[in-house]
Amino acid sequence: MDFATGIGLTAGVIVIATIMLLGGDLEMFFSEHALIIIGGGSLSATLIRFPLSSMMHGLPLGMKFAFTMRRTTPRELVDQLAGIAEIARKQGPVGLEKVETDDPFLAKGIRYVADGYDLDFIRDNLERDRDNFLAHLDEGQKIYRAIGDCAPAFGMVGTIIGMVQMFANMTDPSKLGPFMATALLATLYGALVANIFCLPIADKLQLKLHDEDTSRTLIIDGILMIRDSKSSALVREMLLAYLPEKHRHGAEEPVPA
């Protein structure tokens, strides 16, 4: 689990709730009208921007990867692929059938090599799998960013509607307070939805996209070298190029071929 996302969201909610409670109670900050204009308006505008199919898989996929971390880091992948290359050199492709990994994408590549598929087939299938996954993840971050962009705008729309209603009922003082509250709470809800939830998640998903791109490309290159019967030392040396300079020196020493 990505604890940073959970901690950040929890801390943001606690800070806002604390400030609200210091000035009274939370009930005064609830407005059905503001919820409708922010939730309904933002969702409607996002549906116009994106196909329904993108919304259906982009929202849950984005939420899933915003709160989860990759089980294997690029540095660990380098060591793991070098070890797999050593097994393949000593035992042949059949020896890879006993190799276990928590990474489904890496497991698929190992299975392709163990089953004896040719190099072009492995490359094409793994690259297509990677590109489709990254495209869906990119859709997710774009959808959350779109909602984050829409929410403050619809907050202003709600504020304008509340002000119009307030000025239209100046003769009835009892309605001025609720209409003013609706006007202000719409702006508040829009700012909170955008800046505590949607935009931070979109930025987190953008980082995850780059991480997944690097890790999956690293796996593809490693699997192709293993299929080509490269030595574990060469596999490690080639894949270390994917790591930042400060992480390369901590990698394990090459295993003699």
N, C-alpha and C positions, 0 to 999 in steps of 0.2 A: 504494500500500500504506500502511496505517496503521502506521507504524513504532513508535508509542507502545505499541500492544498487543504487538507482537513483542518490543520491548526490555523491557517490563515482565515478560512471562512468562519471557524468557531470564534476566533479572536475578534473578527470584524463584527459578528452578531453580538458578542458580549459587550463590546465598546458602545455600539449604537443603543442596545437595550439599557445599558447602565446610564447613559446620558438621558434617555427617555424617562427612566424611573426617578432620576434626580429631580425632574421637573414635574412629576405627578405620577400617573399610572399609564400603562401601555394601552388601555382602552381608548384613550383620547387620540391615539395615533392610528386607529383603525378606521378605514373608510372603504365601504363596498364600491362606491363610485370610482375611487382612485384605483382600486384593484382591477376593476373592469376596463378602465381606459388604458392602464399600463399593460395588463396581461392580454386583453383582447386586441388592443391596438398593435402591440409589438408582434404578437403572433400572426395577426392578419398581414402586416407589412412584410414579415419574413416569408410567409407563404406565397406572397406575390413575387418575391425575389428568387425563391428556390422551388424546384419541383417537389411534389409531395413525397416521392420516393426518397429524395435526398434528406428531407426532414425526418422521415421515419427511421432511417438508419444512421443519419448524421448525429442527431441529438443523443440517443443512447450510447453510441460508440464514443462520442466526445466525452460524455459524462464518465464512462467506464475508464478511459485512458487518462482523464484528468485526476482520477483518484487512485490509479495503479502505477506501479513502477515496473520497468523491465526486470525480469528475474536475473538476467545475465548482462553484465556490463561489457563494453567492447574489449576491455583488457582481459576479462575472463574468457570471452569468446576466442581471442587469439590463442590463449593457452589451451582451450578446449579443442580447437581445430587442429592445433599442432599435435596434440595427443591422438586425435582421430587419424591424422595423417600417418603417424607412427604405427598405429594399429593396421591401417590399410597396407602399408609397406611390408609389414611382417607377416600378416595373415591373409592379405588379399581382401577383395570386396566382401567376401563371405564373413570375414571377421567383424565387419561393421554391423551385422545383424544383431549382435549382442550389445552394441553401444546404446546407452540410454541418456536422454537429455530432457530437460524441462522446457526447452524452447521448441514449440511446434514447427516453426519455420526451419530450424536447423535439423530437426528430426525428419522432415520431409526431404531435405537435401541428402541426408545420410541414407535414407531409404532408396532414393533414386540411384545413388552410387552402388549400394549393396545389390540392387536388382539389375545392375548392368546396363542402365540406360546410357545412350551416347551423349557426348558433351553438349551438342547443340540442343538436344531435347531438354537436358537439365537446365542449361542457361535460359532458354526461352520460357520454360514453365516457372522457374524461380523468379525471373525478372518480371513476368506478368503478374505473379502473385504479389510481389513487392509493390509494383506500381498500382495495382488495384487497391491494396490496403492503404497505401499512402494517399491515394485519391480520396478514399472514404474518410480518412482522418483529416485531410485538408478541408473536405466539405463540412465536417463537424466544427472545426475551428472557425470557418467562415460563417456558419449559421449562428454560433454563439456571439461572434463579433457583430453580426447584423442585428441580433436582438439587443446587444449592448448599445449599438448606435441608435436604435429606434426608441428605446425606453426613455431617455431624457427628452427626446422630441415629443413623445406622447405625454410625458409629464407636463410639458409646456402647453400642450393641447388641453389637457385636463385642467390646468390652471386657468387658461383663457375661458373655458366653459364655465368653471366655477365663478370667475369674475363677472361674466355676462349674467349668470343666474343671480348673483348677488346684487348687481346694479339694477336688474329688472325687478327686484323685490325690495327696493329701498323703503317702500311704504310699510313693509312688515318687518320690524326689527328682529322678530324671533327667528327669521330665516337667514339673517345676515351671517350669524356665527357658523351654522352648518355649511353654508355655501363657501365661506372663506376657508374653513377647515378643509373642505374638499379640494379647493384650489391649491392650497399649500401642500397638502398631503400627496397630491398627484406628482408634484415636482420632487418631493422627497422620495416617493416610491421609485420614480424613474431613475433618480441618481443612485439609489441603493442597488437596484437591480443591475444597472450598468457597471458600477464601479466596485461592488463587492462580489458580484457573482459572474456575470457574463463576460466582461472584458478580461478579468484575470484568468478565467478558464480558457478563453480563446488564446491568450498569450501562452498559457501553460501547454495547450495543445500544439501550438506552433513549435515550441521547444521539443515536445515529444515527437513531432513529425520529423524534425532534423535528426534526433537520436535514433529513431527507427530506421530512417533512410541510411544512416551510417552503419548501424548494426546489421541490417539485412543485406546491404551491399557487401559488407565484410564477409558475411556468411556465404553469399553467392561466390565471391572470389575464392574463398577458402575451399568450398565444396568442389569447385571446378579444378583447383590445383590438386585436390585429393583424387579426383576422378582421373587426372592426368598423371597420377603416381609420383607427384613431387615429394621430396623429402620433408620431414617435419621441420628441419632447420630452415629450409627455403620458405615453407609456408609461413612460419613464424616471422621471418625477416620481411617478407612481402606484406603481411597483414599489420605489422607494427606501424606501417606508414599511416594507418587510419587513426592511430592514437596521438593525442597531443604530446609534444616533446617531453613534458614533465612526467607523463605516465609510461613512457617507453622504457626508461631505465629501471623501473620496478618490475618489469616483466621477467618471467623465469628465463633462465639461460636456455639456449637452443639444445634440443636433444640430439645427440649424434646420430647421423643417418646410418 
